[in-house]
Amino acid sequence: MEGLLQKVQQAKDYILGKINTMPQIGLILGSGLGSLADEVEDAVVIDYKDIPNFPVSTVEGHAGELVIGQLQGKSVVVMKGRFHYYEGYSMQQVTFPVRVMKAIGIELLFVTNACGGLNPQLYPGALMMIQDHINFIGANPLIGPNYHELGPRFPDMSSAYDKDLIQLAHRVGKDLSIETHEGVYIAISGPNYLTKAELKMIIAVGADTVGMSTVPEVIVARHSGLRVLGISCVTDMAIPDQLESISHEEVMEVANKTKPKFISLVKEILKEVTLS
């Protein structure tokens, strides 16, 4: 055992030494959405810096803690903050936590993000179920040696986001009177926001939302055989002809305002989801 396999094993051993139950569901919480982790019961909280081989979050709105416990009757492991390619981490480092969550037992991954809206039917505060994605980062976390213990050399991505989970999310949203949308998320490297010309280009290729995360984690999740539900929280509209200057602080403000309905939606999905 060497390289990535050894690093995953070291992190797995450390985490399992801190908990009594194996998590069933993993959640990655994006910018401004980390407070859902505060609702985890019987929580064991582990700082990223204490986990062997884990990177450390450097972006405002990403706390940098792994929270493991019970939420809505399910055993969960929650990433309160994620890593981004633009922070200077390799794609393998960005996605390392997904490898570890799989190793400690999860079978489902819920991944969330704060993003820009490109489709005029969206609006700041809208929640969009990710139907599909476009990797525009310019890198892939599966480049390099492939360990068959982790997944196949050429994984299929034709159904990256689980259709049954998407349908469940829409039904739960309807029951809670929370409007839900569905569309394509495109990931860019960042950290700068796009120019008007770049926005026109990605709209032309079929993107409904744009952000700087999620896609690497989903690629590795699917490589690992995990079912995935992706939820985008639209924090600003990035339509070229209507484009106004946006700051990270403004993104965080909208994400914070959207938290109550986002948390309600995710909690009810967790309550109703069926595990194998």
Summary of the structure (lengths in Angstrom):
residues: 276
radius of gyration: 17.5
end to end distance: 29.4
largest distance: 53.6
contacts: 949
relative contact order: 0.21
helix: 36%
strand: 25%
